[in-house]
Amino acid sequence: MKSYHSLSQIRSDIQSGVIDCVELVKGYLANIEKKNKTLNALTEVYEQEALAQAAIVQEKINKGNAGRLAGMVVTIKDVYCHEGHFLHCGSKILEGFKSQFTATPIQRLLDEDAIIIGRNNCDEFAMGSSNENSYFGPVKNAANENKVPGGSSGGSAVAVQSDMCLVSIGSDTGGSVRQPASFCGIIGFKPSYGRISRHGLTAYASSFDCVGILSQSVEDSALVLEIIAGADEYDHTVSHLSVPAYSKAPTWSGTFSVVSFDNINTHKALNPAVQSSVNKVFDKIESSGNKIQKLNFDYLNYVLPTYYILTTAEASANLSRFDGVRYGYRSSSAKDLESMYKKSRSEGFGEEVIKRILLGAYVLSEGFYDAYYTKAQKVRRLIRDEMKKLFETNDFIIMPTAPTPAFDLNSHDRDPLQMYLEDIFTVQASLAGLPSISIPNGTDEHGMPIGIQIIGNSFEEEKLLSFSKYLQDHILES
């Protein structure tokens, strides 16, 4: 099977008889069989189910009543409920657990005839920036198997990168779709907080978590967003704003004004190749007659501390439900109720998850709540207000997605701060609840992909996607 980069290419070949849905799925299954043993991007493959669904979808295509995603082969991150299928969140604590219902965004894909081919490996409970924290082992970058794919949606990114699927549904709390997209040379899109229902998405940090889309084309991201976005009776935090026809939005035309942060573009953590790639973009933007407002982001030194205080606090509360009582792993060495709780959680959770639960419990504890959690909430509001203010006179904010290209496996194990710094440019949009996208912007001297990030104003995804397509076609490095 040839490599497909968009649903439109697949639909064209199906319509002309070059391929049908069953042959398409067989092609992706062959790629999975060939590559997944090494890359470890999928923890579960729905072979027979996907083939059966492909036959149904092909019949619908033949009759002319297929859904808008007919021909799209999808994988889903191991944090989404899918009725009757295993859900582990990359953790031992959910060993043997099967979902009893299907997450709203996943159900909306199925309703439009998408074919789900498997479940993606991820950092445990979506906590990580390298996809090395999974109970199922690390995921490897298809561009270089000695490199990480980014996290926490690393398995989703590698599945798209290596042609195991066309699109993958990840989750983005502080950059978990955008950063792996940057490392793997694909597109990673995070919508505004509340644009897509979180019903059926296992909670990490509930005021940050977003459903994210990883793809090979902006057009596919737009179409998937159009289908899975919108109000949901099961999620009272989702927006009730109408959902635009994102897939029909015209490509950007005319001039624009963007913000560039000097203290980001000269940050000490920034890799020279990444710095050069983003500066070339700004040079092309200026030479084409568009405006760049260059300034410093005054709260840059506070974004990571604020993010990790708030997300760990929320994680400590959300993960309290995994206790060995009702479902999942229960320690066999427990002797009483108290030891069952302690042993099940200490044996079931991995090191990074335990670290974040403990940190979250600490910042919420008596005597520290106001000093840490309350103060962090106030700083979050300052960051959001500062970001929103920029859109009064500008269209977009542009910055690197990540400070470095993909780094070596096991290279950050002993330095948590170095690992957390990989999120420094993605958490701003997450703290402010703004839509953001990472698109490929060339490679470094070793051939590793580099991404560039575009941030838009709240619920202006249509504008952001339109501009991203323009930038990709006319400004960015191939």
C-alpha positions as CSV (number, residue, x, y, z in Angstrom):
1,M,0.0,0.0,0.0
2,K,1.3,3.5,-0.8
3,S,1.6,6.1,1.8
4,Y,-1.4,8.4,2.2
5,H,-1.1,11.9,3.7
6,S,-4.8,13.0,3.7
7,L,-8.3,11.6,3.7
8,S,-8.9,13.3,0.3
9,Q,-6.1,11.1,-1.2
10,I,-7.7,8.0,0.2
11,R,-11.2,8.9,-0.9
12,S,-9.9,9.7,-4.4
13,D,-8.3,6.3,-4.7
14,I,-11.4,4.5,-3.3
15,Q,-13.7,6.3,-5.8
16,S,-11.4,5.4,-8.7
17,G,-11.1,1.8,-7.7
18,V,-7.4,1.8,-6.9
19,I,-8.1,0.5,-3.4
20,D,-11.1,-0.3,-1.2
21,C,-11.5,0.1,2.6
22,V,-10.7,-3.6,3.4
23,E,-7.5,-3.4,1.4
24,L,-6.7,-0.1,3.0
25,V,-7.0,-1.6,6.5
26,K,-4.9,-4.6,5.5
27,G,-2.2,-2.2,4.3
28,Y,-2.2,-0.4,7.7
29,L,-2.2,-3.7,9.5
30,A,0.8,-4.8,7.5
31,N,2.6,-1.7,8.5
32,I,1.7,-2.3,12.1
33,E,3.0,-5.9,11.9
34,K,6.2,-4.7,10.4
35,K,7.0,-1.7,12.6
36,N,5.2,-1.9,15.9
37,K,7.4,-4.5,17.5
38,T,10.3,-2.1,17.3
39,L,8.5,1.2,17.8
40,N,6.0,0.1,20.4
41,A,3.4,2.7,19.4
42,L,0.3,0.5,19.8
43,T,-0.5,-1.6,22.9
44,E,-3.5,-3.3,21.2
45,V,-4.5,-3.9,17.6
46,Y,-8.2,-4.4,16.7
47,E,-7.4,-6.5,13.6
48,Q,-10.6,-8.4,13.1
49,E,-12.8,-5.6,14.3
50,A,-11.2,-3.1,11.9
51,L,-11.5,-5.5,9.0
52,A,-15.2,-6.1,9.7
53,Q,-15.8,-2.4,10.1
54,A,-13.9,-1.7,6.8
55,A,-16.3,-4.0,4.9
56,I,-19.3,-2.2,6.4
57,V,-17.9,1.2,5.5
58,Q,-17.0,0.1,1.9
59,E,-20.6,-1.1,1.4
60,K,-21.9,2.3,2.6
61,I,-19.5,4.0,0.1
62,N,-20.8,1.7,-2.7
63,K,-24.4,2.7,-1.8
64,G,-23.5,6.4,-1.5
65,N,-24.5,6.8,2.2
66,A,-21.2,6.7,3.9
67,G,-20.2,9.1,6.7
68,R,-17.8,12.0,6.3
69,L,-14.9,10.0,7.7
70,A,-15.3,6.9,5.6
71,G,-11.8,5.7,4.7
72,M,-10.1,7.3,7.7
73,V,-8.2,4.8,9.7
74,V,-7.7,6.0,13.3
75,T,-5.9,5.0,16.5
76,I,-6.8,6.3,19.9
77,K,-4.6,7.1,22.9
78,D,-4.8,4.7,25.8
79,V,-6.7,7.2,27.9
80,Y,-10.1,7.1,26.1
81,C,-13.0,4.8,26.9
82,H,-14.1,2.5,24.1
83,E,-16.8,0.2,25.2
84,G,-15.7,-3.4,25.5
85,H,-12.1,-2.6,25.0
86,F,-9.2,-2.5,27.4
87,L,-8.3,0.9,29.0
88,H,-5.0,1.0,30.9
89,C,-3.8,4.6,30.7
90,G,-0.3,3.1,30.3
91,S,-0.5,1.9,33.9
92,K,-0.5,-1.3,35.9
93,I,-3.1,0.1,38.2
94,L,-5.8,-0.5,35.5
95,E,-4.6,-4.0,34.7
96,G,-7.4,-6.0,33.0
97,F,-10.0,-3.1,33.0
98,K,-12.4,-2.8,30.1
99,S,-14.5,0.3,29.3
100,Q,-18.2,0.2,29.9
101,F,-19.0,3.0,27.6
102,T,-17.4,5.0,24.7
103,A,-16.0,8.5,25.0
104,T,-18.0,11.1,23.2
105,P,-15.3,12.2,20.7
106,I,-14.6,8.5,19.9
107,Q,-18.3,7.8,19.4
108,R,-18.6,10.8,17.1
109,L,-15.7,9.4,15.0
110,L,-17.5,6.0,14.7
111,D,-20.8,7.7,13.9
112,E,-19.1,9.2,10.8
113,D,-17.6,5.8,9.7
114,A,-14.0,6.2,10.9
115,I,-12.3,2.9,11.4
116,I,-10.5,2.5,14.7
117,I,-7.5,0.1,14.2
118,G,-5.9,0.1,17.7
119,R,-5.0,1.7,21.0
120,N,-1.8,3.8,21.4
121,N,0.9,3.5,24.0
122,C,1.4,6.7,26.1
123,D,3.0,8.0,29.3
124,E,1.3,6.7,32.3
125,F,-1.9,8.7,32.9
126,A,-0.6,11.2,30.3
127,M,2.2,12.3,32.7
128,G,5.4,12.7,30.7
129,S,7.2,14.5,27.9
130,S,9.0,11.5,26.3
131,N,6.7,8.4,26.4
132,E,9.2,6.6,28.5
133,N,6.9,6.4,31.6
134,S,4.5,3.7,30.3
135,Y,3.9,0.3,32.0
136,F,4.1,-1.1,28.4
137,G,7.6,0.2,27.8
138,P,8.9,3.2,25.9
139,V,7.9,4.3,22.4
140,K,10.6,5.0,19.9
141,N,10.8,7.7,17.3
142,A,10.4,6.3,13.7
143,A,12.9,8.9,12.5
144,N,15.6,7.5,14.8
145,E,14.9,4.6,17.1
146,N,17.4,5.8,19.6
147,K,15.3,9.0,20.2
148,V,12.2,9.6,22.1
149,P,8.9,10.5,20.3
150,G,7.9,13.1,22.8
151,G,5.0,12.7,25.2
152,S,2.6,12.0,26.5
153,S,0.9,11.2,23.2
154,G,4.1,9.6,21.8
155,G,2.5,6.4,20.6
156,S,-0.2,8.4,18.7
157,A,2.4,10.6,17.1
158,V,4.6,7.6,16.0
159,A,1.5,5.8,14.7
160,V,0.8,8.7,12.3
161,Q,4.5,9.3,11.6
162,S,5.1,5.6,10.6
163,D,2.0,5.0,8.6
164,M,0.2,2.8,11.1
165,C,-2.9,5.0,10.7
166,L,-3.9,8.2,9.1
167,V,-5.0,10.1,12.2
168,S,-4.7,9.6,15.9
169,I,-6.7,11.0,18.8
170,G,-4.4,12.1,21.6
171,S,-4.8,14.3,24.6
172,D,-3.1,17.6,25.4
173,T,-2.8,18.8,29.0
174,G,0.4,20.9,28.7
175,G,1.7,20.0,25.3
176,S,1.1,16.3,25.0
177,V,-0.1,16.5,21.4
178,R,2.0,19.4,20.2
179,Q,5.4,18.4,21.5
180,P,5.4,14.8,20.1
181,A,4.0,16.2,16.8
182,S,7.1,18.4,16.7
183,F,9.5,15.5,17.5
184,C,7.9,13.3,14.9
185,G,7.4,15.8,12.0
186,I,3.6,15.8,11.9
187,I,0.7,18.1,12.8
188,G,-0.5,18.3,16.4
189,F,-3.6,20.3,17.2
190,K,-5.0,21.4,20.6
191,P,-8.3,23.3,20.5
192,S,-9.5,25.8,23.0
193,Y,-10.3,24.4,26.4
194,G,-14.0,23.3,26.3
195,R,-14.2,23.0,22.5
196,I,-14.4,19.2,22.6
197,S,-16.2,17.1,25.2
198,R,-13.9,15.3,27.7
199,H,-16.5,12.7,28.5
200,G,-14.7,9.4,28.5
201,L,-11.2,10.9,28.6
202,T,-9.5,9.7,31.7
203,A,-8.8,12.8,33.8
204,Y,-5.2,14.0,34.6
205,A,-5.8,17.7,35.3
206,S,-9.4,18.6,34.6
207,S,-9.1,22.3,34.0
208,F,-6.3,21.7,31.5
209,D,-7.1,18.5,29.6
210,C,-8.0,18.8,26.0
211,V,-8.8,16.3,23.3
212,G,-6.1,16.6,20.6
213,I,-5.6,15.6,17.0
214,L,-2.5,14.2,15.3
215,S,-2.4,14.1,11.6
216,Q,-0.5,14.5,8.3
217,S,-2.6,17.4,7.1
218,V,-4.2,20.5,8.4
219,E,-7.3,19.6,6.4
220,D,-7.8,16.3,8.2
221,S,-7.4,18.0,11.6
222,A,-10.0,20.5,10.6
223,L,-12.5,17.8,9.5
224,V,-12.0,15.7,12.6
225,L,-12.4,18.8,14.8
226,E,-15.6,19.7,13.0
227,I,-17.1,16.3,13.7
228,I,-16.0,15.8,17.3
229,A,-16.4,19.3,18.7
230,G,-19.5,20.8,20.2
231,A,-21.9,20.5,23.2
232,D,-22.4,17.2,25.0
233,E,-25.0,16.4,27.7
234,Y,-22.4,14.3,29.5
235,D,-19.8,17.1,29.9
236,H,-20.9,20.4,31.6
237,T,-17.6,22.0,31.0
238,V,-17.8,21.8,27.2
239,S,-18.7,25.0,25.2
240,H,-22.2,25.4,23.7
241,L,-20.9,27.7,21.0
242,S,-21.9,26.6,17.5
243,V,-19.3,24.6,15.6
244,P,-18.1,26.2,12.4
245,A,-17.5,24.2,9.2
246,Y,-13.8,24.1,9.8
247,S,-13.2,21.8,6.8
248,K,-14.7,24.4,4.5
249,A,-12.8,27.4,5.7
250,P,-10.9,29.2,2.9
251,T,-7.1,29.3,3.1
252,W,-5.8,32.5,4.7
253,S,-5.4,35.5,2.4
254,G,-4.3,39.1,3.1
255,T,-1.9,40.5,5.6
256,F,-1.5,39.5,9.3
257,S,0.2,40.5,12.5
258,V,1.9,38.1,14.7
259,V,3.7,38.3,18.1
260,S,7.2,37.1,18.6
261,F,8.6,36.8,22.2
262,D,12.3,37.8,22.3
263,N,12.9,36.1,25.7
264,I,11.6,32.9,24.2
265,N,13.6,33.1,20.9
266,T,16.8,33.7,22.9
267,H,16.0,31.4,25.8
268,K,19.0,29.4,27.2
269,A,17.1,26.1,26.7
270,L,16.6,26.7,23.0
271,N,18.5,24.5,20.7
272,P,20.4,26.4,17.9
273,A,18.7,24.5,15.1
274,V,15.3,25.2,16.6
275,Q,16.2,28.9,17.0
276,S,17.5,29.1,13.5
277,S,14.3,27.5,12.1
278,V,11.9,29.9,13.9
279,N,14.0,33.0,13.0
280,K,13.8,32.0,9.3
281,V,10.1,32.0,9.6
282,F,10.0,35.5,11.1
283,D,12.3,36.7,8.4
284,K,10.0,35.4,5.7
285,I,7.0,36.9,7.4
286,E,8.6,40.3,7.5
287,S,9.9,40.1,4.0
288,S,6.4,39.4,2.7
289,G,5.1,42.6,4.2
290,N,3.5,41.4,7.3
291,K,3.8,42.8,10.8
292,I,5.7,41.2,13.7
293,Q,5.4,42.7,17.2
294,K,8.5,41.7,19.1
295,L,8.3,41.8,22.9
296,N,9.1,39.9,26.1
297,F,6.6,37.7,27.8
298,D,6.9,38.9,31.4
299,Y,5.6,35.8,33.0
300,L,7.8,33.3,31.2
301,N,9.7,32.2,34.3
302,Y,6.4,31.4,36.1
303,V,4.7,29.3,33.4
304,L,6.3,26.0,34.4
305,P,6.0,26.3,38.2
306,T,2.4,27.5,37.8
307,Y,1.5,24.6,35.5
308,Y,3.1,21.9,37.6
309,I,1.6,23.2,40.9
310,L,-1.9,23.2,39.4
311,T,-1.8,20.0,37.4
312,T,-0.3,17.9,40.1
313,A,-2.9,19.3,42.6
314,E,-5.6,18.2,40.2
315,A,-3.9,14.9,39.5
316,S,-3.7,14.0,43.2
317,A,-7.5,14.4,43.4
318,N,-8.4,12.7,40.1
319,L,-6.2,9.7,40.7
320,S,-7.6,9.0,44.1
321,R,-10.3,6.9,42.4
322,F,-7.7,4.2,41.5
323,D,-7.5,2.4,44.8
324,G,-7.7,-1.3,44.1
325,V,-11.2,-1.5,45.4
326,R,-13.6,-1.3,42.5
327,Y,-11.5,-2.2,39.4
328,G,-8.0,-2.6,38.2
329,Y,-5.0,-3.9,40.0
330,R,-5.2,-5.0,43.7
331,S,-2.1,-6.1,45.6
332,S,-2.0,-9.8,46.4
333,S,0.1,-9.1,49.5
334,A,-2.4,-6.9,51.3
335,K,-3.4,-8.1,54.8
336,D,-6.1,-5.5,55.7
337,L,-8.0,-2.6,54.2
338,E,-5.2,0.0,54.9
339,S,-2.5,-2.1,53.5
340,M,-4.6,-2.9,50.4
341,Y,-4.9,0.8,49.6
342,K,-1.2,1.4,50.2
343,K,0.2,-1.6,48.5
344,S,-2.2,-1.5,45.5
345,R,-1.4,2.2,44.8
346,S,2.4,2.0,45.5
347,E,2.7,-1.2,43.3
348,G,0.2,-0.1,40.6
349,F,1.4,3.4,39.9
350,G,4.8,4.2,38.3
351,E,7.5,6.4,39.7
352,E,6.5,9.6,37.8
353,V,2.8,9.3,38.7
354,I,3.6,8.7,42.3
355,K,5.9,11.8,42.3
356,R,3.1,14.0,40.9
357,I,0.5,12.7,43.3
358,L,2.7,13.4,46.2
359,L,3.6,16.9,45.0
360,G,-0.1,17.6,44.4
361,A,-1.1,16.4,47.8
362,Y,1.6,18.6,49.3
363,V,0.5,21.8,47.6
364,L,-3.1,21.1,48.7
365,S,-2.2,20.4,52.3
366,E,-3.1,22.5,55.2
367,G,-0.6,25.4,55.6
368,F,0.5,25.2,52.0
369,Y,-2.8,25.6,50.0
370,D,-2.7,29.4,50.0
371,A,1.1,29.6,49.6
372,Y,1.1,27.4,46.5
373,Y,-2.2,26.4,45.0
374,T,-4.1,29.7,45.5
375,K,-1.1,31.7,44.4
376,A,-0.7,29.6,41.3
377,Q,-4.3,30.1,40.4
378,K,-3.8,33.9,40.6
379,V,-0.7,33.7,38.4
380,R,-2.6,31.6,35.9
381,R,-5.1,34.3,35.6
382,L,-2.4,36.9,35.0
383,I,-0.9,34.7,32.3
384,R,-4.2,34.3,30.6
385,D,-5.0,38.0,30.7
386,E,-1.6,38.9,29.3
387,M,-2.0,36.4,26.5
388,K,-5.6,37.5,25.7
389,K,-4.5,41.1,25.6
390,L,-2.1,40.4,22.8
391,F,-5.0,39.4,20.5
392,E,-6.5,42.8,20.7
393,T,-3.9,44.1,18.2
394,N,-2.5,40.8,16.7
395,D,-3.8,37.8,14.9
396,F,-1.5,35.0,16.2
397,I,1.4,34.2,18.5
398,I,4.3,32.2,16.9
399,M,7.0,30.4,18.8
400,P,8.9,27.1,18.8
401,T,6.9,24.1,19.8
402,A,9.7,22.6,21.9
403,P,13.1,23.9,22.9
404,T,14.9,21.0,21.3
405,P,14.4,18.3,18.7
406,A,13.8,14.7,19.9
407,F,16.4,13.8,22.6
408,D,18.0,10.4,23.3
409,L,16.1,7.7,25.1
410,N,17.0,7.6,28.8
411,S,19.0,10.9,28.6
412,H,16.7,12.9,31.0
413,D,16.0,10.1,33.5
414,R,18.1,11.6,36.3
415,D,17.2,15.2,35.8
416,P,13.4,15.9,36.2
417,L,13.9,19.6,35.6
418,Q,15.5,19.1,32.2
419,M,12.5,16.9,31.3
420,Y,10.0,19.4,32.5
421,L,11.7,22.2,30.5
422,E,10.7,20.3,27.4
423,D,7.2,21.7,28.1
424,I,8.2,25.3,28.6
425,F,6.8,26.6,25.3
426,T,3.6,24.6,25.2
427,V,2.2,25.2,28.7
428,Q,1.5,28.9,28.0
429,A,-1.4,28.1,25.7
430,S,-2.6,25.4,28.1
431,L,-2.6,27.8,31.1
432,A,-4.6,30.3,29.0
433,G,-7.0,27.7,27.5
434,L,-6.1,28.9,24.0
435,P,-6.1,26.9,20.7
436,S,-2.6,26.0,19.4
437,I,-1.1,23.9,16.6
438,S,2.4,22.5,15.9
439,I,3.3,22.1,12.3
440,P,6.6,20.7,10.8
441,N,9.3,23.3,10.1
442,G,12.3,21.4,8.7
443,T,14.9,19.3,10.4
444,D,18.1,19.7,12.4
445,E,21.6,18.7,11.2
446,H,20.8,15.0,12.2
447,G,17.6,14.9,10.2
448,M,15.4,15.1,13.3
449,P,12.1,17.0,12.8
450,I,11.5,20.5,14.2
451,G,8.1,22.0,14.8
452,I,6.8,25.5,15.0
453,Q,3.8,26.5,17.2
454,I,1.0,28.9,16.3
455,I,-1.4,30.1,19.0
456,G,-4.8,31.7,18.3
457,N,-7.4,33.5,20.3
458,S,-10.1,31.5,22.2
459,F,-12.5,29.6,20.0
460,E,-11.0,31.0,16.9
461,E,-9.9,27.6,15.6
462,E,-11.2,28.3,12.2
463,K,-8.9,31.3,11.8
464,L,-6.0,29.4,13.3
465,L,-6.4,26.4,11.0
466,S,-6.8,28.6,7.9
467,F,-3.6,30.5,8.7
468,S,-1.7,27.3,9.6
469,K,-2.4,25.9,6.1
470,Y,-1.2,29.2,4.5
471,L,1.9,29.2,6.6
472,Q,2.6,25.6,5.8
473,D,2.2,26.1,2.0
474,H,3.9,29.5,1.7
475,I,6.3,30.2,4.5
476,L,7.7,27.1,6.3
477,E,10.5,24.8,5.4
478,S,9.5,21.6,3.8
